[in-house]
Structure formats: C-alpha cells, structure tokens
Amino acid sequence: MLVRMRASAINPSDLIPVTGAYRHRTALPFVPGYDGVGVVADVGPGVDPAMLGRRVLPLGSAGNWSTWKALPAEWCIDVPDDIADEQAAMAYINPLTARLMVQALSPKPGARIGMTAGASSIGRMLIRLLHAAGALPLAIVRSERSRHALRGEPVEIIEESRPLPSLDAGLDAVGGLAGARLAAAIEPAGVLLHYGLLSGRPLTGALLEKAKASVRMFRLRDWVHASPRSDFRAAMAEAFGDIRTGLSASPVAAAYPLSAFQDALLHNARPDRRGKILLRL
Ligand SMILES: NC(=O)c1ccc[n+]([C@@H]2O[C@H](COP(=O)([O-])OP(=O)(O)OC[C@H]3O[C@@H](n4cnc5c(N)ncnc54)[C@H](OP(=O)(O)O)[C@@H]3O)[C@@H](O)[C@H]2O)c1
C-alpha cells in the first residue's frame, strides 16, 4: 500500500534517533515518526482497490515524518469518519498505550494508582481512563507548571518531594529516583508498570531494591508485534472510542510544515509547551 501522508505527531520515542541516543540501534538512513494519518494513494497486487482514497493510520514501523509511506496493507488501520486528521495523527502511540496499560492494571474500584509525569499527554489520558474505571489516580508532579496543567482533571496531586501514601499500583514514565520512589510506595501485592524514561536515568538503585511490588516494563511495540492483527484492530477501535469521548483526545500546541521540522523540534523541547506538536506533510 502507498499512503500519501497528511500529518504526524512528534512523540518522545521519535526523538531517540533524532537526538542520537542508542545510536548503535539506528541504521541510517532512517525516517522517524510512528504516529500519523494519510490517504491510500495506490495498492499492490492482491489488495482490495476499494482501499484507494481511504484515510488510514500506517502503523507498525517508523517512517511517518514523510510525504509518502509504502507498507504492507495489513498495517493500515482505517480511520473512522468522525475522527478529524488532527486527532487521527496522534491516535496510536499514546491512546493505545494508555488503554492497554489500564487494562493490564485492571484496577478495582477505589484502587489508588500513583503516576509520574501526570501532566504529560499520556498522563492525562491515564488519569481520565483510571477515573472512568473507578480508580483513584494520584499524580506526582515536579513543578507548579504541571500542577497548573492538571487543574480540572479528576486526580489528586502531590509534589514529588513529599512522602507518598501507600498505593495499590503505579505507572512510571520517568525512571530514576522518581520511579524508584513510586515503586517503593506500592503495596507488596501491587504492580508498577514502567513505560518511559523521561529523566534519562534507568529505574534502578537501593530504593527500588527495597520495593516489594512487582515491576514490569510496558512497551507498545512489543504488544503490537506479538498480538494477532485482529486484536490490534480491535484495540485501535477502542482507542478511537476513547478519543471520541474525550478521554484520550490531546490538545495540539502547534502544527508545522515538514520543511520547518527544526522549528517543530525546538518548539517540542520548550518547557511551556502544552499539547502535541504536529508535522503537516
Ligand atoms: N512504553 C511505551 O510503549 C510508551 C508509549 C507511549 C508513551 N510512552 C512514554 O510516555 C512518556 C510521555 O510521553 P508523552 O507523549 O505524553 O510526552 P509529552 O506530552 O511530551 O510529556 C512531557 C511531560 O513530561 C514531563 N517530564 C519531562 N521530563 C520529566 C522528568 N525528568 N521528570 C518528571 N516529568 C518529566 C513534563 O513535565 P513538566 O510539566 O514538569 O515539565 C511534561 O508534562 C514518554 O517517556 C514516552 O516515551 C511510552
């Protein structure tokens, strides 16, 4: 399938090859971009020509910061008509991860779930999904800016320097000391899902060794590549549903043409950014 791309979000995972982190894992040339929406422009032999002109998310591989993307038809997910391009361009990485992690935790009503980076795009989705599931989310924030950004969300907020209460489970996107403190606050029968490394520091250390809860890593790409494609499609249909209801919709901070990708990356790095940066392709 050949897809004429329309828009793609900038996500933290896209920045790994851009910044040169883990460079031994990146073979050049490399086009970043895991999220994104486009229109089917051509189909190969054996693919239903009715796909031509359909809006799809071309997923399962990088390469979406591009005008064109060629990929196997099985990795193209149809976009429902009522999901606008802007939300479709951010519909995969965060909405699907948030839904799968809440399903993995499967919190009981009233369960206290702590989280780091609660004011991030995915953090807000997690807060709303947990609240909708009857759990009590607790966001650990490092700044007044994050506290302010969470105003109006159904979440209790605590400064990262304050002692944490006892928690039933946790979600960590930061690693380092913040992640270890969260792990240490979880009851022995509980679980910490560790899914990001925003601090750039691994989740290790003496505090983590004292933690009694089990610590599990969550990586969307592992789930996506290990699951039957029918499960993947069904989970994406649920993620679209969460976007529709507003649980997993994201604000857009700004959109840039692909030719201005450097400005887009600089804006993405600004601490006052609120929402995702999109590339128009
Ligand atoms: N494992 C997976 O499959 C998977 C899937 C999706 C996302 N993720 C991860 O989820 C994380 C968030 O993604 P996103 O798209 O939601 O990002 P985003 O919207 O760009 O989030 C930025 C947020 O991160 C916070 N932050 C940055 N560095 C921090 C640090 N050292 N300590 C605490 N907070 C910090 C910022 O808080 P301030 O307001 O305090 O600056 C800001 O709220 C990333 O690590 C991403 O890789 C993982």
The ligand as a Tripos MOL2 file, in Angstrom:
@<TRIPOS>MOLECULE
LIG
   48    52     1     0     0
SMALL
NO_CHARGES

@<TRIPOS>ATOM
      1 N1          6.3460    2.3450   26.5630 N.am      1 LIG1
      2 C1          5.5660    2.7460   25.5960 C.2       1 LIG1
      3 O1          5.1550    1.9520   24.7580 O.2       1 LIG1
      4 C2          5.1670    4.1900   25.5430 C.ar      1 LIG1
      5 C3          4.0840    4.6050   24.7620 C.ar      1 LIG1
      6 C4          3.6940    5.9520   24.8140 C.ar      1 LIG1
      7 C5          4.4230    6.8620   25.5830 C.ar      1 LIG1
      8 N2          5.4910    6.4030   26.2900 N.ar      1 LIG1
      9 C6          6.2950    7.3290   27.1110 C.3       1 LIG1
     10 O2          5.4780    8.1790   27.8750 O.3       1 LIG1
     11 C7          6.2330    9.3420   28.2110 C.3       1 LIG1
     12 C8          5.3720   10.5800   27.9980 C.3       1 LIG1
     13 O3          5.0260   10.7110   26.6140 O.3       1 LIG1
     14 P1          4.1050   11.9330   26.1090 P.3       1 LIG1
     15 O4          3.8950   11.7900   24.6700 O.co2     1 LIG1
     16 O5          2.9160   12.0140   26.9970 O.co2     1 LIG1
     17 O6          5.0880   13.1340   26.3840 O.3       1 LIG1
     18 P2          4.8280   14.7070   26.4900 P.3       1 LIG1
     19 O7          3.4070   15.0430   26.3390 O.co2     1 LIG1
     20 O8          5.8400   15.3530   25.6340 O.co2     1 LIG1
     21 O9          5.1870   14.9160   28.0300 O.3       1 LIG1
     22 C9          6.0390   15.8300   28.5610 C.3       1 LIG1
     23 C10         5.8140   15.7710   30.0670 C.3       1 LIG1
     24 O10         6.8410   15.0500   30.6700 O.3       1 LIG1
     25 C11         7.1710   15.6530   31.8860 C.3       1 LIG1
     26 N3          8.5790   15.4010   32.1500 N.ar      1 LIG1
     27 C12         9.6150   15.5280   31.2950 C.ar      1 LIG1
     28 N4         10.7640   15.1840   31.9120 N.ar      1 LIG1
     29 C13        10.4310   14.8240   33.1760 C.ar      1 LIG1
     30 C14        11.1710   14.3740   34.2950 C.ar      1 LIG1
     31 N5         12.5020   14.2070   34.2450 N.pl3     1 LIG1
     32 N6         10.5080   14.1370   35.4460 N.ar      1 LIG1
     33 C15         9.1810   14.3030   35.5120 C.ar      1 LIG1
     34 N7          8.4120   14.7230   34.4680 N.ar      1 LIG1
     35 C16         9.0440   14.9710   33.3270 C.ar      1 LIG1
     36 C17         6.8830   17.1120   31.6860 C.3       1 LIG1
     37 O11         6.5460   17.6330   32.9420 O.3       1 LIG1
     38 P3          6.8020   19.1700   33.4070 P.3       1 LIG1
     39 O12         5.4720   19.8460   33.1380 O.co2     1 LIG1
     40 O13         7.1260   19.0130   34.8370 O.co2     1 LIG1
     41 O14         7.9310   19.7020   32.5790 O.co2     1 LIG1
     42 C18         5.7180   17.0880   30.7250 C.3       1 LIG1
     43 O15         4.4990   17.0880   31.4650 O.3       1 LIG1
     44 C19         7.4970    9.2950   27.3500 C.3       1 LIG1
     45 O16         8.5620    8.7990   28.1290 O.3       1 LIG1
     46 C20         7.1490    8.2780   26.2800 C.3       1 LIG1
     47 O17         8.2740    7.6210   25.7300 O.3       1 LIG1
     48 C21         5.8720    5.1090   26.2910 C.ar      1 LIG1
@<TRIPOS>BOND
     1     1     2 1
     2     2     3 2
     3     2     4 1
     4     4     5 ar
     5     4    48 ar
     6     5     6 ar
     7     6     7 ar
     8     7     8 ar
     9     8     9 1
    10     8    48 ar
    11     9    10 1
    12     9    46 1
    13    10    11 1
    14    11    12 1
    15    11    44 1
    16    12    13 1
    17    13    14 1
    18    14    15 2
    19    14    16 1
    20    14    17 1
    21    17    18 1
    22    18    19 2
    23    18    20 1
    24    18    21 1
    25    21    22 1
    26    22    23 1
    27    23    24 1
    28    23    42 1
    29    24    25 1
    30    25    26 1
    31    25    36 1
    32    26    27 ar
    33    26    35 ar
    34    27    28 ar
    35    28    29 ar
    36    29    30 ar
    37    29    35 ar
    38    30    31 1
    39    30    32 ar
    40    32    33 ar
    41    33    34 ar
    42    34    35 ar
    43    36    37 1
    44    36    42 1
    45    37    38 1
    46    38    39 2
    47    38    40 1
    48    38    41 1
    49    42    43 1
    50    44    45 1
    51    44    46 1
    52    46    47 1
@<TRIPOS>SUBSTRUCTURE
     1 LIG1         1 GROUP 0 **** ****
